[in-house]
Amino acid sequence: MRSPEPNREVFRLAPPLILWWVWVAFAVANVADFAIEGAPARFATVVSAILIAITGLAYALALRPRVIAGPSGLTIVNPFRDHHVPWAAITAVDTGDWVRVHYAAGQPGPASSPSSAASKAVSCWALYISARTKRRAARPPRPAPRPRSGLLRPLPTSSAFAAPMPEPGYAETSRLPEEAKYLASLPVAKAIAVRLDTRAARERARRGPDQENPVTARWAWPAIAALALPALALLIAVLA
């Protein structure tokens, strides 16, 4: 997803967003039904508290998570915790169950490098590898088709009908389409991981070691409150 800000991109998958809006429509329809039908006050209060609690959970798990690639590094917005990893600290971006951002745990000194420092990883909740993708990757590769015989066998080429040699620079001009085809053949999360890893390598080579921007992590208190407060209200409504 392209951000309106220059040199800033936001990455997330579509299914969680669809799930979020489906749930919001369902919750609003139920609240409207209570208001129109005139449900008993206690019943409406308890069910509304349940809907609000689930809405807070859906916000934290589906709507909120994203990965932001900005000028200074990657911001990984997980359900209840945010991480910011500068480009210079990133050592690799790969995939497991989620896209993972590997980074040097300690800021490298003048005589060290990011690869020599202790390494840690942050999993990106927003960029997950689906079960279908895992099953597809676990399948054995299909055998290559055998060449056809008879009239459909390709004719031998001669110098008179040989394909022309590519012009100088052809490999460079055709590289970008080949890379685009490769990314298009990958699952979405894996393609994003390759893209982020490429950008991290480019930014790391351009910037060099950066000791003034450490890796930071903080709790997302609004997301925690969106889950804890409705749960507390539900408990009060049930016990009242």
C-alpha positions as CSV (number, residue, x, y, z in Angstrom):
1,M,0.0,0.0,0.0
2,R,1.5,3.3,-1.1
3,S,1.4,6.1,1.5
4,P,0.8,9.7,0.4
5,E,4.0,10.7,2.2
6,P,7.2,10.3,0.1
7,N,9.4,7.3,0.7
8,R,6.9,5.8,3.0
9,E,4.9,2.6,2.5
10,V,2.3,0.7,4.6
11,F,2.1,-3.1,4.3
12,R,-0.9,-5.2,5.4
13,L,-2.9,-8.1,4.1
14,A,-6.5,-7.7,2.9
15,P,-8.3,-10.6,4.7
16,P,-8.0,-9.1,8.2
17,L,-9.4,-5.7,6.9
18,I,-12.3,-7.5,5.3
19,L,-12.9,-9.4,8.5
20,W,-12.9,-6.2,10.5
21,W,-15.5,-4.4,8.3
22,V,-17.7,-7.5,8.3
23,W,-17.7,-7.6,12.0
24,V,-18.4,-3.9,12.3
25,A,-21.4,-4.2,10.0
26,F,-22.6,-7.2,12.1
27,A,-22.2,-5.3,15.4
28,V,-23.9,-2.2,14.1
29,A,-26.8,-4.2,12.7
30,N,-27.3,-6.0,16.1
31,V,-27.2,-2.7,18.1
32,A,-29.8,-1.2,15.6
33,D,-32.0,-4.3,16.0
34,F,-31.9,-3.9,19.8
35,A,-33.0,-0.2,19.5
36,I,-35.8,-1.0,17.0
37,E,-37.2,-4.1,18.7
38,G,-37.0,-2.7,22.2
39,A,-35.1,-5.5,23.8
40,P,-35.0,-5.8,27.6
41,A,-32.5,-3.4,29.2
42,R,-30.4,-6.0,30.9
43,F,-30.2,-8.3,27.9
44,A,-29.3,-5.3,25.6
45,T,-26.7,-4.2,28.0
46,V,-25.0,-7.6,28.3
47,V,-25.1,-8.3,24.6
48,S,-23.8,-4.8,23.7
49,A,-20.9,-5.2,26.2
50,I,-20.1,-8.5,24.5
51,L,-20.2,-6.9,21.0
52,I,-18.0,-4.0,22.2
53,A,-15.5,-6.4,23.8
54,I,-15.2,-8.4,20.6
55,T,-14.9,-5.2,18.6
56,G,-11.9,-4.2,20.7
57,L,-10.3,-7.6,20.1
58,A,-11.0,-7.3,16.4
59,Y,-9.4,-3.8,16.3
60,A,-6.3,-5.0,18.1
61,L,-5.9,-8.2,16.0
62,A,-7.2,-7.2,12.6
63,L,-7.4,-3.5,12.0
64,R,-4.4,-2.2,13.9
65,P,-1.5,-4.4,12.8
66,R,0.7,-3.1,9.9
67,V,4.3,-2.6,8.8
68,I,5.4,0.9,7.9
69,A,8.6,1.4,5.8
70,G,9.6,5.0,6.4
71,P,12.7,7.1,5.8
72,S,14.3,6.1,9.1
73,G,13.4,2.4,9.2
74,L,10.6,-0.2,9.7
75,T,7.8,0.4,12.2
76,I,6.2,-2.9,13.1
77,V,2.7,-2.3,14.6
78,N,1.6,-5.5,16.3
79,P,-1.6,-6.0,18.3
80,F,-0.3,-4.8,21.7
81,R,3.3,-3.7,21.0
82,D,5.1,-1.4,18.5
83,H,8.7,-1.8,17.4
84,H,10.8,0.6,15.4
85,V,13.9,-0.9,13.8
86,P,16.3,1.5,11.9
87,W,17.5,0.5,8.5
88,A,21.1,0.3,9.6
89,A,20.2,-2.2,12.4
90,I,18.3,-4.6,10.1
91,T,20.3,-7.7,9.1
92,A,17.6,-9.6,7.1
93,V,13.9,-9.9,6.5
94,D,12.6,-13.4,5.9
95,T,9.4,-15.5,6.5
96,G,8.4,-18.2,9.0
97,D,4.8,-18.3,10.3
98,W,5.0,-14.5,9.9
99,V,7.4,-12.1,8.1
100,R,10.3,-11.7,10.5
101,V,12.7,-8.7,10.7
102,H,16.1,-9.7,12.0
103,Y,18.2,-7.0,13.6
104,A,21.4,-6.5,15.6
105,A,20.6,-6.5,19.3
106,G,23.5,-4.2,20.1
107,Q,24.3,-1.1,18.1
108,P,27.6,-1.9,16.3
109,G,30.7,0.0,17.2
110,P,33.4,1.3,14.9
111,A,35.2,-2.1,14.8
112,S,32.1,-4.3,14.4
113,S,29.3,-4.8,11.9
114,P,25.6,-5.6,12.2
115,S,26.2,-9.2,11.3
116,S,28.7,-9.7,14.1
117,A,26.4,-8.4,16.8
118,A,23.9,-10.6,18.6
119,S,20.8,-10.9,16.5
120,K,17.1,-10.8,17.4
121,A,13.9,-10.9,15.4
122,V,10.5,-9.3,15.4
123,S,7.5,-11.1,13.9
124,C,5.1,-8.9,11.9
125,W,1.6,-9.9,12.9
126,A,0.1,-8.1,9.9
127,L,2.1,-10.2,7.4
128,Y,1.3,-13.8,8.1
129,I,1.8,-16.9,6.0
130,S,-1.5,-18.7,5.5
131,A,-2.0,-22.4,6.1
132,R,-2.8,-22.8,2.4
133,T,0.5,-21.3,1.4
134,K,2.3,-23.6,3.8
135,R,0.6,-26.7,2.3
136,R,1.5,-25.5,-1.2
137,A,5.1,-25.1,-0.2
138,A,5.2,-28.5,1.4
139,R,4.1,-30.3,-1.8
140,P,6.8,-32.0,-3.8
141,P,7.7,-30.3,-7.0
142,R,5.9,-31.6,-10.1
143,P,8.1,-33.5,-12.6
144,A,9.1,-31.7,-15.7
145,P,7.0,-32.6,-18.8
146,R,8.6,-35.0,-21.2
147,P,9.4,-33.6,-24.7
148,R,6.8,-34.5,-27.3
149,S,7.7,-36.8,-30.2
150,G,6.6,-37.0,-33.8
151,L,5.4,-34.0,-35.7
152,L,5.3,-31.7,-32.6
153,R,9.0,-32.2,-31.9
154,P,10.8,-28.9,-32.3
155,L,12.9,-28.6,-35.5
156,P,16.7,-28.2,-35.2
157,T,17.8,-24.7,-35.7
158,S,20.5,-23.7,-38.2
159,S,22.5,-20.6,-38.5
160,A,20.1,-19.3,-41.1
161,F,17.1,-19.5,-38.7
162,A,18.9,-18.9,-35.4
163,A,17.5,-16.2,-33.1
164,P,19.5,-13.0,-33.2
165,M,21.9,-12.3,-30.5
166,P,20.7,-9.9,-27.8
167,E,22.1,-6.4,-28.0
168,P,24.6,-5.1,-25.4
169,G,22.7,-4.1,-22.3
170,Y,19.8,-6.3,-22.9
171,A,20.3,-8.2,-19.7
172,E,20.1,-5.0,-17.7
173,T,17.0,-3.8,-19.4
174,S,15.2,-7.1,-19.0
175,R,16.2,-7.6,-15.3
176,L,13.4,-5.5,-13.9
177,P,10.6,-7.4,-15.6
178,E,12.1,-10.7,-14.5
179,E,12.3,-9.4,-10.9
180,A,8.6,-8.3,-11.2
181,K,7.6,-11.7,-12.5
182,Y,9.5,-13.4,-9.6
183,L,7.7,-11.3,-7.0
184,A,4.4,-11.8,-8.7
185,S,4.9,-15.6,-8.4
186,L,5.4,-15.5,-4.7
187,P,2.7,-15.4,-2.0
188,V,1.9,-11.8,-0.9
189,A,3.7,-12.0,2.5
190,K,6.8,-13.6,1.0
191,A,6.9,-11.0,-1.8
192,I,6.7,-8.2,0.8
193,A,9.5,-9.8,2.8
194,V,11.7,-9.9,-0.4
195,R,10.9,-6.3,-1.1
196,L,11.7,-5.1,2.5
197,D,14.9,-7.2,2.6
198,T,16.0,-5.6,-0.7
199,R,15.3,-2.1,0.6
200,A,16.9,-2.8,3.9
201,A,20.1,-3.9,2.2
202,R,20.1,-0.8,0.0
203,E,19.5,1.6,2.9
204,R,22.1,-0.2,5.0
205,A,24.7,0.2,2.3
206,R,23.9,3.8,1.8
207,R,23.7,4.9,5.5
208,G,26.3,2.7,7.1
209,P,26.3,1.9,10.9
210,D,24.0,4.2,12.9
211,Q,24.6,4.4,16.6
212,E,22.2,7.2,17.4
213,N,19.0,5.5,16.4
214,P,18.5,2.3,18.5
215,V,15.8,-0.3,18.2
216,T,12.9,0.7,20.3
217,A,9.7,-1.1,21.5
218,R,6.8,0.1,23.5
219,W,3.4,-1.1,24.6
220,A,0.3,0.1,22.7
221,W,-1.8,1.3,25.5
222,P,-4.8,2.4,23.4
223,A,-5.1,-1.2,22.0
224,I,-4.8,-2.6,25.5
225,A,-7.5,-0.3,26.7
226,A,-9.7,-1.1,23.7
227,L,-9.7,-4.7,24.9
228,A,-9.5,-4.3,28.7
229,L,-12.2,-1.7,29.3
230,P,-15.0,-3.4,27.4
231,A,-14.0,-6.7,29.2
232,L,-14.3,-4.9,32.5
233,A,-17.7,-3.4,31.5
234,L,-18.9,-6.8,30.5
235,L,-17.9,-8.3,33.8
236,I,-19.7,-5.5,35.7
237,A,-22.8,-6.0,33.5
238,V,-22.9,-9.7,34.1
239,L,-22.4,-9.4,37.9
240,A,-24.8,-6.5,38.4
